[in-house]
Structure formats: C-alpha cells, structure tokens
C-alpha cells in the first residue's frame, strides 16, 4: 500500500492507495505547533479507523507548500510506517513538460494535480485548484504546462477583509442561500462565494482565448471545490482527490528508477 499526503497552509489531506484503489482519505489541521509524535498518533488513529494496517504501507509520497512542516510530518510518517517518504521537489521526476521560467518554483500541489489530470484526461484543459489560493493551470494540446494564474482563495479573501475592515466579522464560508445577502455575514459570504465563482469563469474564458481553444475542459479540485464549484456557470469535472492521484503517479514513476 502507498501513503500519500498533500500539505497545504490550513489542511493536510492524506490518503492510502491499495494498488489503484484509494482506500481512504482524511483531512488534518496544518497546525504549526504540532510535533511528529502528535501527527503520528493522529495518523495511526485515522488508519485504524479505516481498517488500514500501517505495517503494510510500503511507500509514501508527500507534496508540501509549508516547508517548515515538511520534516515534522515526514518524521511522523517515518515513525508510523518505518519508511522514508518521497517529497515532491527538485530532482523528482514528474513526467511534466513544464514551460515556465523557473520550474523549481512550481507548487508541488499544482504539479501533482496536473500529473493526476493528465493520467485521466486528454489535453488541452485547465486545472482549477480551489483551496487556500485559487489557481488555474493551462495544459495545452501537446501536454505542456504553459503557465499558472494564482489568485487569493475565497476564504483568504474573507480573512483579509475582516482584518482590514474593523466592523466586519470573521466568518466561515458556506453555500449561499441566495445571491444577495440580507445581513452582514450573508453579504460577506455570498460575495466571497459568488465572487470566486465569477472570477474562475472569467479567467477560464480568457484562457480559452489565449490558447485559441473554443472548448477548454475544466478540471476542478481543492478543499473549497464543494462550496465554490456549484455556483460557477460553466461545466467542470470535479476531482477532489486529483492531487493524491498525481502523487501516486509520481511515486510510481520514481520507483522505477
């Protein structure tokens, strides 16, 4: 079995593959003050709850955008499973044809998501990540990663608004009840959700023009996918486990070396 993990700024998404079957997934907090032992205990409980024996895990691969957390979480995996995890980064083969100025700057989660998308879909397409940041990555007809748009995520926008406007509260994102809010909380929530949806729609349309493609499929993933995507006026293929799938493919590619 293979352990996979995507370490984000607020959530760590983990999963276990048994050959090609994703047996379980779970989300952990990316708390900066937790130790390797604490993460190991939490992971052990998650695996036991899903009927997974940690001793049967033979490999591990991790994508991380929180560098200080990488050795802490990697140490937890090593303690629990007795294996040193592979981290996405320079020197790790992805199979991607990356056409940006500094490929080493490409986020590990973005790279893994594109690997996962290319394993399931025929290019061209746009991979939309709806998480702490909203990202749009263009894959052209030749399966080249042409570039990325990085925008504030819907929740990040809400947090920034609360910090900068003294009378606006800190809120959680929820599916809007209607377009217009009738109170402060609903007005902020609806603006964030519909605003994020409209931004994604507009940027996808611009990418279609840029790529010269009348039809440019959208593949959406990320922790906020369930909240934002239903309010987008475009067809999109929802793939909540896209990054985990990509990590599995990267591990398989590197294990053959």
N, C-alpha and C positions, 0 to 999 in steps of 0.2 A: 504494500500500500504506500501511497505518496501523500505527504502532508504539504499543503500549500497555504500561503498567507500573504495578504495584501495589507501592509501597514500604512494607514492614512493618518491625517492630522488629528482626527477625532475618533475614528473607528478602525479596528483591526479586523478584517474579515478573514476567517480561516475555513479550511475545508480538508477533507480526506478523500482521495481517489482510490478506489479498488479497481485496478486496470482502467477501463474507460468510464466507470460509474462513479459519480460524485455521491458518496455515501452520506455525507452530512456537511452542513455549513453552520457557522455561528459568528456572532459579532462581539468583539471585546472593546473596552474603552482603551484609547491610546493615552492612558494616564502616565505622565512623565515621571511620577514618583514611585511607580511600582517596581519591584525587584524581579529578578529572573525567577526566584523561588515562587513569588506570588503568581506570576504568569504561568509557571509550570503547574502549580496546583489548580489554577483555573482551567488550563488546557486539559489536564487529566480528568477533571470533572466533566468537561464537555465531551471528551472521547468516551468515557464510561457511560454517560447518559445516552449516547448514540450507539452503544454496543461495539465500540472500536477498541481493540487491544493495542496500546501504544507500542508494545514489543513487536508487533507485526508490521510496523511502519518501517520501510526500508530506505526511504528517501525523503528529502524535504527541500522546498524551494520557496524563497521569500522575495517579494517586491516591497521596497520601503521608500517613502518620501520623508521619513522622520529619522535622519541619520543617528541622532543620539540614542534612539530607541532600538536601533538595529542590533547592537551587540547584546542588549538586555533580553530582547525577545529571542534572538538566535540562541543565547545561552539557555533559555527556558526550554526550547525545542531540543537542544542537545542533552540537557539533563533528563528530559522526559523520554526521549526516543533513543538516546545513545548514538545519534548521528549528527554530523556537522552539516547544517543546511547550506544550500547554494543560494547566494544572493544575486539578484539581477544587478548588473553593473558592467563597467568596462571589462572586457576580456571574456564575457559570457556571450555565447552565440545565441542570436535570436532568430536568424533567418530573414530579418527585415532588411529591405533596401532603403536605407534612411537618407533622404536628400535634404538635410538641414545643415546649417553652418557648423554646428558643434554637436554631433550625435551623442556625445557623452552627457550633454545637458538634457537629453530627452528623459522625461519622468519614467521611472520603472513601471509604474502602473499604466501609463499611456502605452508604453512599448508592449507590455504583456497583453493589454486589451486588444491592440492591433494584431498581435500574433494569434490570439483567440479568434478574432473576427475572420482573419484570412484562412483559418483552419475550417471555417464553416461556410463562408460566403465568397462568391466570385466578385472581384473588384470590377469597377470602382465603387467606393462607398465612403460614407463619413461615419466615424466612430464618435459618438457623443457621450462624454462622461459627465454625469450629474452627481457631483459629490461636494466636498468642501470647496472645490473650484469647478467651474463648468468648462469643459474642454471639448474642442471639435478638431478631429484629426482627419485629414484628407488622404485617402489611399486611391491612387489613380489606376487606370486600366492595366498598366504594367506592374501593378502591385507595389509601386513605390510610395513610401511615406513622404508626402510632399511638404508637409508643414503642419503646424498646430496653432489654434487660437485658444488662449487661456483667459477666462473671464471669472469674475467673482461668482462663487456659488450663491444660491438663493439664501441659504442660512447665513453665510458670511456677510451678505448684503444687509440682512436684518440686524445682525450684531453690530455692524458698523453704524447703521442708522440709529440704533439705541444708544451707542456711545457718543455720537456727535450731536444728537438732539435730546436735550435734557428732559423733556416731558414725554418722550416715547419710551415705553417699557421694553424689557427683554421678553421675547415670546418664542414659542416653538412653532415650527411650520406644520400646518395641517391642510388637508384638502379643503378648498374654499366651498362655502355653501352657495355663493352666488358671485357674480362679477364684482359688484360694488359692495364695499363694507359699510356697515351702519354704525360702527363704533371703532375706536382707535385700534384695538387688537385685530379685528377682522380687516380693517383697511390696510394695516401693515402686512398681514398675512396674505391677503388677496393680491396686493401689489407685488409682493415678492414672488408668489407662485405664477400669476399670470405674466408678470414681467419677465421672469426667467423663461417661461414657455415662448413668449413672443420674441425674446432675444434669440433663442435657439432657432425658431422658424426663420427669422430674418437672416441669420448668419448662414444657415443651410442654403437658403435661396441664393445668397451671394457666392457661396462656394460652388453651387451649380453653374452660375455664370462664369466664375473664374476658371472652372475645369472644362467649360464648354460642354456640359452634360445636361441634356434635357431631363433625364431621370438619374438621380444620385441617391441610392438607397441609404437610409439612416439606421445605424445600429446603436442602440442606447443601453447604457449600463450605469452603475453607480448607486450610492446609498439613497439619493433623493429621486431616483428614477420613478418610483411608485407614486410620488407626490406630484412631480412636475409633468411627466410624460402624458398623463390623461388630458392635460389642458393645452397640448400642442396641436395645432391644426395641420398636422402632416402625418403621413404614415411612417411608423418607425417599428423596428423589430427589437423587442425588449429582451435583453440578455443579461440578467442580474449577476450571473456567475462568469461573465466573459473574461475578466482578469484572471480568475482562478484557472479557467481552461487554458489561457495563454501561458500561465506559469507551468502547467503540466506539459505543454508542448515544448517549452524552453528546456525544462528538465530532461525530457526525452532526447532532445537534440544534443544536449551537452553530455548526457550519459553515454552516448555512442562514441565519444571521442576517446 
